[in-house]
């Protein structure tokens, strides 16, 4: 007599808690990196050298979110307060141009 075979279990397609969250945005998209909420930031660095560009966000406990950017770019950074919904500018920094580009 034959024993009934176990059916193979279907693989779960559950998203990882670190899966990117993409949203439509006027003229493009917004990408959120989940799993970062509540982490304490130690420092943020912009690295631009020749053909290598990255934003490195260092958290406490020596965890780093490293964002590599290709090819050339111009970075305009500002700090904004959105408490009232208007995005009041708190601080602006000089424009940063990647190595090899001229403004």
C-alpha positions as CSV (number, residue, x, y, z in Angstrom):
1,X,0.0,0.0,0.0
2,X,1.3,3.4,-1.0
3,X,1.7,6.2,1.6
4,X,0.2,9.6,0.7
5,X,2.9,12.0,-0.3
6,X,3.2,15.3,1.5
7,X,2.5,18.2,-0.7
8,X,5.5,20.5,-1.1
9,X,5.0,23.7,0.9
10,X,4.7,26.8,-1.0
11,X,7.4,29.4,-0.4
12,X,6.2,32.4,1.5
13,X,6.3,35.6,-0.5
14,X,6.2,37.8,2.6
15,X,8.3,40.9,2.2
16,X,11.3,41.4,4.4
17,X,11.0,44.2,7.0
18,X,13.8,45.9,5.1
19,X,12.2,45.8,1.7
20,X,12.1,49.2,0.0
21,X,8.8,51.1,-0.1
22,X,8.2,52.9,-3.3
23,X,5.6,55.7,-3.8
24,X,4.6,57.6,-6.9
25,X,5.8,61.2,-6.7
26,X,5.3,64.1,-9.2
27,X,7.8,63.5,-11.9
28,X,9.3,60.4,-10.5
29,X,9.1,58.3,-7.3
30,X,10.0,58.3,-3.6
31,X,11.8,55.4,-2.1
32,X,11.7,54.7,1.6
33,X,14.3,52.5,3.4
34,X,12.3,50.9,6.2
35,X,13.9,49.5,9.4
36,X,15.6,52.8,10.1
37,X,12.9,54.3,12.4
38,X,14.2,54.8,15.9
39,X,17.9,54.3,15.0
40,X,20.1,56.9,16.5
41,X,22.3,58.6,13.9
42,X,26.0,59.2,14.8
43,X,27.0,60.9,11.6
44,X,26.2,61.5,7.9
45,X,29.0,61.7,5.3
46,X,29.0,62.6,1.6
47,X,31.8,60.8,-0.2
48,X,32.8,62.1,-3.7
49,X,36.0,61.0,-5.2
50,X,36.6,60.6,-9.0
51,X,34.0,58.2,-10.2
52,X,32.8,57.1,-6.7
53,X,30.0,58.9,-4.9
54,X,28.0,57.9,-1.8
55,X,26.0,59.1,1.2
56,X,26.9,57.1,4.3
57,X,24.6,57.3,7.3
58,X,26.3,55.9,10.4
59,X,24.1,54.8,13.2
60,X,25.0,53.9,16.8
61,X,26.1,50.3,17.2
62,X,28.3,50.6,14.1
63,X,25.5,50.1,11.6
64,X,25.7,52.0,8.3
65,X,23.3,52.7,5.5
66,X,25.5,53.3,2.5
67,X,23.8,54.9,-0.6
68,X,26.1,54.8,-3.7
69,X,25.2,57.3,-6.5
70,X,26.1,56.9,-10.2
71,X,27.2,58.8,-12.3
72,X,27.8,62.5,-11.6
73,X,25.5,64.7,-9.5
74,X,24.9,68.1,-7.8
75,X,23.7,67.9,-4.3
76,X,21.6,70.7,-2.7
77,X,21.0,70.0,1.0
78,X,18.7,71.7,3.4
79,X,17.1,71.0,6.8
80,X,13.4,71.7,7.0
81,X,10.8,71.8,9.7
82,X,7.5,70.3,8.6
83,X,5.5,70.6,11.9
84,X,3.2,73.3,10.4
85,X,3.0,71.5,7.0
86,X,4.8,74.3,5.1
87,X,8.4,73.0,5.2
88,X,10.1,76.0,6.9
89,X,13.8,76.2,5.9
90,X,16.0,75.9,9.0
91,X,19.4,75.5,7.5
92,X,20.9,75.4,4.0
93,X,24.4,74.3,2.9
94,X,26.5,75.2,-0.1
95,X,25.9,73.2,-3.2
96,X,28.2,70.1,-3.5
97,X,29.3,69.0,-6.9
98,X,30.7,65.5,-7.6
99,X,34.3,65.1,-8.6
100,X,34.8,65.7,-12.4
101,X,31.8,68.0,-12.7
102,X,31.8,71.8,-12.9
103,X,29.1,74.2,-11.9
